[in-house]
Amino acid sequence: MVKKNNGPKIKEEKRTIIAMIDIYYKKHKEPAIDKQTLLSYSQLRLDVCRFGEEKPTCKQCPVHCYRPDYKEQMKQVMRYSGPRMLLYHPILAVKHLLKENKSKKIKV
């Protein structure tokens, strides 16, 4: 059985993804994958992430764990919601940007 990740950083990542999906689905009524399915799938991927609490942002992650169809849908969600996060969830957005910047520094 795979160990479930439930540390504070993973919980923060889950809150961020939920917020991004909510923003996207308020505007887009008929996407390729329905909201609840994408939410469940994204939460599952975080639960079993091999990096656990050391997980970088998805953009910086060396392992792309989403299936191609979910990956494409999540890309659309992130492209649309990313800039809007500063308006709707500024604290989550800033934390995510700082984490992404930190991930870049570690890679170099």
N, C-alpha and C positions, 0 to 999 in steps of 0.2 A: 504494500500500500504506500502511496506517495504521501510524504509529509505535507500538510497544508500550511502555507505561509499566512500568518495573521499578525505580524508585527506592526508597529506604528507606521513605518514607511510604506508598507504594502497597503495599509488601511487608507493612508493619505492618497496613494496612487489610485485606489478604488474610488475614493470620493471625487478625485479629479476626472476620472473617466466617466463616472455617472453624470457629473455636471456637463461635460462635453457632449455626451449622448443626449441629454435633456435639451440642451441648446439646439442641437442639430435637428432633433425630431419635432421640435415646436414649429420649425419652418418647413421641413420636408416631410410631407404626409405619406408619400408612397415610395420609400426607398427599396432597394433590392432585398434587404434583410430587415425584418421587423424589429422594433425597438427592444422588446423583452428578450428576444433571441440573442441580439447583439450584446445586451447588458449581461445576460447569463454567461455567454461565451467569454466575454472580456474578464468577468470576475473569476471564472474557472481558470483562465490562462494565468492570472495573477496568483491564484491559490497554489498552482503547481510550478511557478516560475523557478527555474534552477538557481537563480541569483539571490532569491529571497530578499532580505533587507538591503542587500548591496545592489539591487536592481537599478540599472541606469534608466533614463527615459527611453521610451520605445524607439525614438529616432536614433539614439546612440547605442542601442542594444546590439551586440554582435549576433544574437540568436533571434531570428524572426519566427516566433512560435505560432502565429496565426495561420489558419488555412488560407489559401489565395483569395477566396470569395470574401471571407471576413476581413482579411487584411485590406482589400480594396475598399470595402465599406468603411472600415475604421480610418483609413487614410482620408476619405471624403469627410468623415465626421471631424477629424482633427484639423483639416484644412479650413473647414467652415467655422468651427467652434473656437479654434485657437485664438484668433484675434479678438473674438467677442468675449472670451473669458475675462479679459481685463475689465469689461463693463459689468458682467453679471457675477463674477466670482474673483474679484481682484486679488485676494489673499492667496487662493489656490493657484491663480495664474502666476503670481510672482514667485511662489515657492517652486512651482514647476520649472519656471525659467531659470531660477538659481540652481536647481538640481541638474538641469540640462547643461548649464554652463560648467558646473562642477564635473559632470561626466566627461565633457570635452577636455578639460584640463588633465584628468586622470589618464585618458587615452594617449595623450602626447608624450 
